[in-house]
Amino acid sequence: MIRLTASLVLLPGLGLAPLLAPAVLAQTAPPPLPLMSAPMGLPQLRGGIACPVLQQQVELAVAGEAPVWSITIADASGRTLADLNGDRPRRPASNQKLISTAIALDRLGPDHRLTTELWQLPDGTLRLQGSGDPTMGFPQLRRLAKIAAGSGGSTAEATSLVRLQLEEEPAQRWYPQGWPVSDRDYDYGAPVTRLALTANAIDMSVSDPPGRLSRLLQQELSRQGRRVALEPVPAGTPEPNGSVLLRSEPSESMHHLLSLANGESHNFTAEVLLREGTGSWVPGVYQQRALEWLRAQGLPTDGVVIADGSGLDRGDRVTSRLFTALLLRMAQHPYANNYFASMAVAGQRGTLTSYFRGTSLDGRFSGKTGTVSGVKSLSGRLLTADGPLYVSMISNGSSNPVAVFRQVLLASQRFSSC
């Protein structure tokens, strides 16, 4: 199908408005992404414990709580320095976001932006479609409404009707199946939709995003002297031949999106990145494609369950060996710097700002935290005098997990030369 796009000009009092003469866009494939190097066995982690003294320190740190812990530590060459229950699948909480962001970065690239688009169909009807941009806000909505007001119906009739379709996922797909109902009222449990405004949250979750968007669009178009008839259409409905793209509102940069997910642990962003990275918003499909991507990297996936992209779903199961192997794999990636730069930093940035401040770990550990009821996890890269170490720690029931995190990381620094 050939799509048309209209050039945009700035008109006094109207902002951006479409010219009437459309230009035909050639359908070209996006440039190929750089290829990752061959796994060379590193993500599988080389067998055996290479640092018995560090293994002993890990066991001392968890003390009598060993059954509820999984910990894996590896160096840059893939040697397993220490491992405790590393192959036992556990609930990962927000460490799950490390998987979603790796897939999105690998499949979409660091220059990709999510878009919210306004189309004009051949019969004059307008259609708004999106890809879940979590940075979409009121300024973008006003621009789209202004263009819709100038394009829908005859401009000579100020009260003419604007027919506007809103393309959206069905309500049964707004929440991953395992998200507790009690979480859905809060901003961190906001529904995941394609046409999202302020990430479907204000102080609390917005329970009906299409309804809220419809009301706001009606208000904005009314200010432009227009009446509007809104109609929902299923996501993925193709535009007819001859449709014209009037406006595309881009998201913030991929670095910003990755940092929202990894550094600030924003659930909505992680969910959208998983869907866009796998190329599907259909549960079951994006879950299976995520597993296939992990296997394609040579990562250990025995017992792993991908239920969602954020870790809020209680059905997720991941091993510390997988996380450590994933971190090793991404360290080999052409976009390694983008991936690790998106993470929180101990004592300095994101969800790790208050962790390990004033210790030798301050500014030396970058990673992803995870917290849901009964679960505490931490995975990332520790910079040492002997090179980087890759660490994953998951507790499902520890009484003082942060103290264990600290002990294990400090011990890893001391014995990094193993």
C-alpha positions as semicolon CSV with decimal commas, in nm:
position;residue;x (nm);y (nm);z (nm)
1;M;0,000;0,000;0,000
2;I;0,128;0,347;-0,089
3;R;0,088;0,612;0,179
4;L;0,085;0,984;0,118
5;T;0,228;1,255;0,337
6;A;0,154;1,626;0,339
7;S;0,415;1,897;0,381
8;L;0,363;2,120;0,684
9;V;0,388;2,499;0,696
10;L;0,349;2,753;0,975
11;L;0,044;2,973;0,924
12;P;-0,036;3,278;1,142
13;G;-0,275;3,182;1,417
14;L;-0,295;2,819;1,307
15;G;0,044;2,673;1,393
16;L;0,134;2,378;1,173
17;A;-0,115;2,308;0,897
18;P;-0,103;2,065;0,605
19;L;-0,056;2,183;0,248
20;L;-0,315;2,047;0,010
21;A;-0,068;1,893;-0,233
22;P;0,054;1,557;-0,095
23;A;0,386;1,404;-0,186
24;V;0,416;1,032;-0,245
25;L;0,657;0,860;-0,007
26;A;0,855;0,569;-0,145
27;Q;0,822;0,259;0,071
28;T;1,174;0,179;0,180
29;A;1,289;-0,064;0,445
30;P;1,463;0,083;0,752
31;P;1,843;0,056;0,747
32;P;1,969;-0,274;0,889
33;L;2,092;-0,269;1,247
34;P;2,456;-0,357;1,321
35;L;2,514;-0,726;1,371
36;M;2,609;-0,853;1,715
37;S;2,929;-1,051;1,746
38;A;2,898;-1,431;1,776
39;P;2,826;-1,547;2,134
40;M;3,156;-1,741;2,158
41;G;3,013;-1,922;2,461
42;L;3,041;-1,621;2,691
43;P;2,670;-1,578;2,769
44;Q;2,650;-1,942;2,879
45;L;2,914;-1,873;3,147
46;R;3,208;-2,107;3,163
47;G;3,156;-2,406;3,391
48;G;3,287;-2,430;3,745
49;I;3,341;-2,172;4,020
50;A;3,653;-1,972;3,938
51;C;3,680;-1,783;4,268
52;P;3,622;-2,007;4,574
53;V;3,697;-1,724;4,817
54;L;3,424;-1,507;4,660
55;Q;3,188;-1,804;4,663
56;Q;3,253;-1,836;5,035
57;Q;3,182;-1,465;5,088
58;V;2,851;-1,496;4,901
59;E;2,746;-1,789;5,119
60;L;2,842;-1,595;5,433
61;A;2,641;-1,294;5,318
62;V;2,317;-1,490;5,275
63;A;2,384;-1,692;5,593
64;G;2,084;-1,915;5,669
65;E;1,872;-1,766;5,391
66;A;2,047;-1,947;5,103
67;P;1,726;-2,124;4,986
68;V;1,555;-1,792;4,903
69;W;1,852;-1,646;4,711
70;S;1,993;-1,676;4,359
71;I;2,326;-1,501;4,295
72;T;2,559;-1,520;3,994
73;I;2,880;-1,323;3,943
74;A;3,094;-1,338;3,628
75;D;3,389;-1,147;3,487
76;A;3,421;-1,001;3,139
77;S;3,569;-1,322;2,998
78;G;3,265;-1,520;3,107
79;R;3,422;-1,697;3,404
80;T;3,171;-1,776;3,677
81;L;3,335;-1,631;3,988
82;A;3,051;-1,727;4,221
83;D;2,710;-1,887;4,186
84;L;2,439;-1,972;4,439
85;N;2,119;-2,132;4,306
86;G;2,190;-1,954;3,980
87;D;1,975;-2,191;3,775
88;R;1,668;-2,164;4,000
89;P;1,389;-1,958;3,837
90;R;1,258;-1,685;4,066
91;R;1,026;-1,386;4,046
92;P;1,254;-1,107;3,920
93;A;1,041;-0,797;3,992
94;S;1,169;-0,501;3,788
95;N;1,490;-0,675;3,683
96;Q;1,258;-0,799;3,407
97;K;1,304;-0,460;3,242
98;L;1,663;-0,552;3,154
99;I;1,518;-0,804;2,908
100;S;1,262;-0,565;2,755
101;T;1,513;-0,285;2,704
102;A;1,777;-0,517;2,556
103;I;1,528;-0,647;2,299
104;A;1,406;-0,296;2,212
105;L;1,758;-0,157;2,174
106;D;1,874;-0,452;1,963
107;R;1,568;-0,461;1,736
108;L;1,488;-0,089;1,706
109;G;1,826;0,081;1,750
110;P;1,925;0,388;1,955
111;D;1,776;0,640;1,710
112;H;1,425;0,496;1,708
113;R;1,137;0,708;1,839
114;L;0,780;0,605;1,908
115;T;0,524;0,808;1,717
116;T;0,167;0,928;1,747
117;E;0,024;0,996;1,402
118;L;-0,274;1,182;1,260
119;W;-0,395;1,052;0,923
120;Q;-0,657;1,178;0,681
121;L;-0,844;0,905;0,496
122;P;-0,969;0,954;0,139
123;D;-1,325;1,029;0,256
124;G;-1,203;1,309;0,485
125;T;-1,224;1,109;0,805
126;L;-0,925;1,155;1,038
127;R;-0,754;0,873;1,224
128;L;-0,527;0,897;1,529
129;Q;-0,291;0,606;1,591
130;G;-0,002;0,557;1,830
131;S;0,267;0,323;1,954
132;G;0,232;0,384;2,327
133;D;0,458;0,688;2,360
134;P;0,499;0,740;2,738
135;T;0,627;1,095;2,679
136;M;0,314;1,206;2,492
137;G;0,167;1,504;2,678
138;F;-0,078;1,793;2,649
139;P;0,134;2,009;2,412
140;Q;0,140;1,727;2,156
141;L;-0,233;1,669;2,201
142;R;-0,304;2,038;2,137
143;R;-0,095;2,037;1,818
144;L;-0,277;1,732;1,687
145;A;-0,617;1,882;1,775
146;K;-0,528;2,211;1,599
147;I;-0,434;2,025;1,282
148;A;-0,748;1,812;1,307
149;A;-0,957;2,128;1,340
150;G;-0,797;2,272;1,026
151;S;-0,833;1,952;0,826
152;G;-1,170;1,806;0,922
153;G;-1,449;1,942;0,706
154;S;-1,470;2,279;0,533
155;T;-1,273;2,560;0,695
156;A;-1,542;2,799;0,572
157;E;-1,787;2,642;0,814
158;A;-1,658;2,693;1,168
159;T;-1,912;2,453;1,311
160;S;-1,856;2,171;1,061
161;L;-1,820;1,822;1,200
162;V;-1,477;1,662;1,238
163;R;-1,494;1,284;1,207
164;L;-1,207;1,134;1,405
165;Q;-1,119;0,768;1,456
166;L;-0,912;0,655;1,755
167;E;-0,713;0,338;1,683
168;E;-0,664;0,136;2,002
169;E;-0,608;-0,207;2,155
170;P;-0,910;-0,386;2,304
171;A;-0,957;-0,333;2,677
172;Q;-0,872;-0,696;2,759
173;R;-0,513;-0,630;2,645
174;W;-0,451;-0,320;2,854
175;Y;-0,313;-0,518;3,148
176;P;-0,086;-0,823;3,146
177;Q;-0,285;-1,113;3,286
178;G;-0,082;-1,149;3,606
179;W;-0,097;-0,786;3,717
180;P;-0,277;-0,785;4,053
181;V;-0,603;-0,591;4,048
182;S;-0,484;-0,404;4,360
183;D;-0,190;-0,258;4,162
184;R;-0,402;-0,123;3,878
185;D;-0,529;0,182;4,068
186;Y;-0,177;0,320;4,112
187;D;0,037;0,508;3,862
188;Y;0,284;0,218;3,840
189;G;-0,002;-0,011;3,731
190;A;-0,146;0,213;3,459
191;P;-0,310;0,036;3,161
192;V;-0,085;-0,013;2,858
193;T;-0,246;0,143;2,549
194;R;-0,126;0,271;2,212
195;L;-0,282;0,616;2,249
196;A;-0,138;0,708;2,586
197;L;-0,143;1,057;2,733
198;T;0,094;1,121;3,027
199;A;0,153;0,743;3,028
200;N;-0,210;0,691;3,137
201;A;-0,142;0,823;3,485
202;I;-0,163;1,148;3,676
203;D;-0,133;1,093;4,050
204;M;-0,312;0,761;4,007
205;S;-0,383;0,531;3,716
206;V;-0,628;0,642;3,446
207;S;-0,876;0,354;3,427
208;D;-1,030;0,451;3,091
209;P;-0,759;0,603;2,866
210;P;-0,973;0,620;2,548
211;G;-1,252;0,793;2,739
212;R;-1,013;1,048;2,886
213;L;-0,850;1,111;2,548
214;S;-1,190;1,154;2,382
215;R;-1,299;1,415;2,637
216;L;-0,977;1,612;2,599
217;L;-0,992;1,603;2,219
218;Q;-1,352;1,723;2,227
219;Q;-1,251;2,012;2,451
220;E;-0,958;2,111;2,229
221;L;-1,159;2,093;1,907
222;S;-1,442;2,287;2,070
223;R;-1,193;2,566;2,143
224;Q;-1,119;2,568;1,770
225;G;-1,491;2,608;1,700
226;R;-1,536;2,252;1,579
227;R;-1,770;1,968;1,668
228;V;-1,625;1,619;1,665
229;A;-1,765;1,271;1,613
230;L;-1,530;1,012;1,763
231;E;-1,520;0,649;1,660
232;P;-1,302;0,367;1,796
233;V;-1,128;0,136;1,547
234;P;-0,924;-0,176;1,626
235;A;-0,546;-0,139;1,641
236;G;-0,381;-0,249;1,320
237;T;-0,669;-0,144;1,095
238;P;-0,493;-0,053;0,767
239;E;-0,536;0,293;0,621
240;P;-0,706;0,291;0,280
241;N;-0,497;0,369;-0,029
242;G;-0,459;0,740;-0,071
243;S;-0,450;0,819;0,302
244;V;-0,242;1,122;0,395
245;L;-0,019;1,157;0,701
246;L;-0,094;1,501;0,844
247;R;0,124;1,498;1,152
248;S;0,365;1,264;1,332
249;E;0,450;1,345;1,692
250;P;0,776;1,172;1,794
251;S;0,856;1,051;2,142
252;E;1,162;1,151;2,337
253;S;1,484;0,976;2,232
254;M;1,545;0,605;2,278
255;H;1,802;0,693;2,545
256;H;1,530;0,877;2,735
257;L;1,291;0,581;2,701
258;L;1,555;0,329;2,809
259;S;1,645;0,547;3,108
260;L;1,279;0,572;3,207
261;A;1,254;0,194;3,208
262;N;1,592;0,100;3,358
263;G;1,695;0,407;3,556
264;E;1,354;0,513;3,689
265;S;1,186;0,170;3,667
266;H;0,883;0,301;3,477
267;N;0,654;0,004;3,415
268;F;0,449;0,152;3,130
269;T;0,762;0,237;2,929
270;A;0,908;-0,112;2,973
271;E;0,584;-0,272;2,859
272;V;0,569;-0,058;2,546
273;L;0,936;-0,123;2,464
274;L;0,879;-0,499;2,486
275;R;0,579;-0,478;2,251
276;E;0,749;-0,251;2,001
277;G;1,077;-0,444;2,020
278;T;0,908;-0,777;1,947
279;G;0,679;-0,620;1,687
280;S;0,356;-0,733;1,852
281;W;0,106;-0,607;2,108
282;V;-0,063;-0,947;2,132
283;P;-0,003;-1,140;2,457
284;G;0,140;-1,479;2,382
285;V;0,306;-1,346;2,069
286;Y;0,533;-1,087;2,232
287;Q;0,601;-1,328;2,519
288;Q;0,709;-1,605;2,280
289;R;0,915;-1,368;2,065
290;A;1,097;-1,243;2,373
291;L;1,195;-1,599;2,465
292;E;1,304;-1,665;2,107
293;W;1,525;-1,356;2,114
294;L;1,692;-1,471;2,437
295;R;1,758;-1,815;2,291
296;A;1,895;-1,663;1,971
297;Q;2,161;-1,489;2,182
298;G;2,268;-1,823;2,329
299;L;2,135;-1,735;2,674
300;P;2,026;-1,996;2,933
301;T;1,645;-2,000;2,934
302;D;1,559;-2,325;3,117
303;G;1,264;-2,253;3,346
304;V;1,237;-1,891;3,230
305;V;0,884;-1,748;3,189
306;I;0,826;-1,410;3,023
307;A;0,483;-1,294;3,140
308;D;0,524;-0,917;3,091
309;G;0,783;-0,651;3,016
310;S;0,808;-0,478;3,353
311;G;0,817;-0,747;3,624
312;L;0,487;-0,646;3,783
313;D;0,331;-0,973;3,663
314;R;0,371;-1,234;3,935
315;G;0,405;-1,504;3,670
316;D;0,753;-1,396;3,555
317;R;1,032;-1,642;3,631
318;V;1,398;-1,566;3,556
319;T;1,732;-1,700;3,683
320;S;2,028;-1,499;3,804
321;R;2,239;-1,685;3,546
322;L;2,020;-1,552;3,268
323;F;2,053;-1,194;3,389
324;T;2,431;-1,223;3,426
325;A;2,457;-1,384;3,082
326;L;2,234;-1,112;2,935
327;L;2,456;-0,840;3,081
328;L;2,763;-1,014;2,937
329;R;2,592;-1,043;2,600
330;M;2,491;-0,677;2,595
331;A;2,848;-0,580;2,686
332;Q;2,944;-0,728;2,346
333;H;2,664;-0,545;2,164
334;P;2,728;-0,256;1,922
335;Y;2,497;-0,050;2,145
336;A;2,653;-0,158;2,475
337;N;2,718;0,200;2,582
338;N;2,353;0,293;2,523
339;Y;2,234;-0,003;2,727
340;F;2,451;0,049;3,034
341;A;2,413;0,428;3,026
342;S;2,037;0,383;3,078
343;M;2,077;0,219;3,417
344;A;2,063;0,365;3,766
345;V;2,399;0,439;3,932
346;A;2,475;0,363;4,296
347;G;2,471;0,678;4,508
348;Q;2,409;0,904;4,210
349;R;2,115;0,841;3,979
350;G;1,776;0,678;3,943
351;T;1,646;0,409;4,176
352;L;2,001;0,352;4,311
353;T;2,049;0,712;4,426
354;S;2,018;0,620;4,795
355;Y;2,205;0,289;4,767
356;F;2,566;0,250;4,889
357;R;2,628;0,624;4,903
358;G;2,966;0,713;5,050
359;T;3,106;0,361;5,006
360;S;3,351;0,230;4,748
361;L;3,046;0,126;4,544
362;D;2,935;0,488;4,497
363;G;2,941;0,558;4,123
364;R;3,098;0,218;4,052
365;F;2,786;0,005;4,018
366;S;2,522;0,063;3,751
367;G;2,221;-0,160;3,732
368;K;1,854;-0,231;3,776
369;T;1,669;-0,262;4,104
370;G;1,353;-0,466;4,154
371;T;1,091;-0,462;4,427
372;V;0,750;-0,622;4,465
373;S;0,600;-0,784;4,773
374;G;0,842;-1,050;4,896
375;V;1,089;-0,990;4,612
376;K;1,406;-0,782;4,598
377;S;1,649;-0,802;4,307
378;L;1,955;-0,619;4,178
379;S;2,147;-0,686;3,856
380;G;2,413;-0,484;3,681
381;R;2,777;-0,405;3,613
382;L;3,034;-0,343;3,884
383;L;3,349;-0,156;3,783
384;T;3,660;-0,284;3,962
385;A;4,036;-0,232;3,935
386;D;4,053;-0,562;3,748
387;G;3,778;-0,485;3,500
388;P;3,399;-0,507;3,502
389;L;3,207;-0,778;3,683
390;Y;2,850;-0,873;3,596
391;V;2,629;-0,946;3,895
392;S;2,272;-1,063;3,945
393;M;2,108;-1,113;4,284
394;I;1,744;-1,218;4,330
395;S;1,576;-1,281;4,664
396;N;1,228;-1,424;4,703
397;G;1,174;-1,390;5,077
398;S;1,490;-1,245;5,233
399;S;1,457;-1,052;5,560
400;N;1,727;-0,795;5,478
401;P;1,811;-0,813;5,107
402;V;1,978;-0,471;5,071
403;A;2,238;-0,565;5,334
404;V;2,316;-0,878;5,133
405;F;2,347;-0,673;4,813
406;R;2,600;-0,450;4,982
407;Q;2,807;-0,736;5,127
408;V;2,820;-0,926;4,799
409;L;2,918;-0,622;4,593
410;L;3,188;-0,516;4,838
411;A;3,324;-0,870;4,844
412;S;3,323;-0,873;4,463
413;Q;3,535;-0,559;4,465
414;R;3,783;-0,709;4,712
415;F;3,825;-1,035;4,525
416;S;3,788;-0,912;4,167
417;S;4,134;-1,041;4,076
418;C;4,029;-1,406;4,108
